[in-house]
Amino acid sequence: MSEKTRCQWSTGGNELYIDYHDHEWGVPQHDDWLLFEFLILEGAQAGLSWSTILNKREGYRKAFSGFDPVKVSRYDKAKIARLLQDPGIVRNRLKVESAVINARAFLAVQEEFNSFDAYIWQFTNGRTIQNSWKAMKQVPASTKESDAMSKDLKSRGFKFVGNTIMYAHMQATGMVNDHTIDCFRWKQLGGRGPRAGGRGKSTS
């Protein structure tokens, strides 16, 4: 393993956790399928550790038709019952049912905005918010952007989309760069310094 400096939350974990930090977390995502995947996974993570979800990610891919929102939107009660017996995912009825509900709401958003990408990125004006935190303790649990996103998603029928869940979604999909300034990924993903830790500006 290299001796690169990483965000503190990613250290001490397994290789899967480190690989996620190094290659996915904070990378701007504009593919609707990937955005849907993170929407399901972030909702499933509520109340659990992210490492638990990462370890079950392949199980989720198999169980939820490769995160195809069209297929997931068609799941019926019998399919949901089978999913609740699948040890490869978090077997929580509300979370499983919310994935189906969210798939249907997701498709409605796609139809209205032509893509979920166009819809979700409007909350940051289509740009990544570049922060410059010195330590993870400075990173907020939610922001005005995630508050607005959560409120709008709920109005459209989405479930498990509270403001903290949606801020985690923003972090994961690169709508915000919350790598700490000492992490090698911060600069790679557009962070600019040296600056005092704090909220930054949006960059394209």
Salt bridges, closest charged atoms under 4 A:
ASP19 OD1 - HIS23 ND1 2.86
ASP22 OD2 - ARG6 NH2 2.73
ASP22 OD1 - HIS21 ND1 2.80
GLU24 OE2 - ARG57 NH1 2.66
GLU37 OE2 - ARG57 NE 2.81
GLU37 OE2 - ARG61 NH2 3.29
GLU58 OE2 - ARG61 NH1 2.41
GLU97 OE2 - ARG93 NH1 3.46
GLU112 OE1 - ARG156 NH1 2.81
ASP117 OD1 - HIS30 ND1 2.65
GLU145 OE1 - ARG199 NH2 3.35
ASP152 OD2 - ARG156 NE 2.78
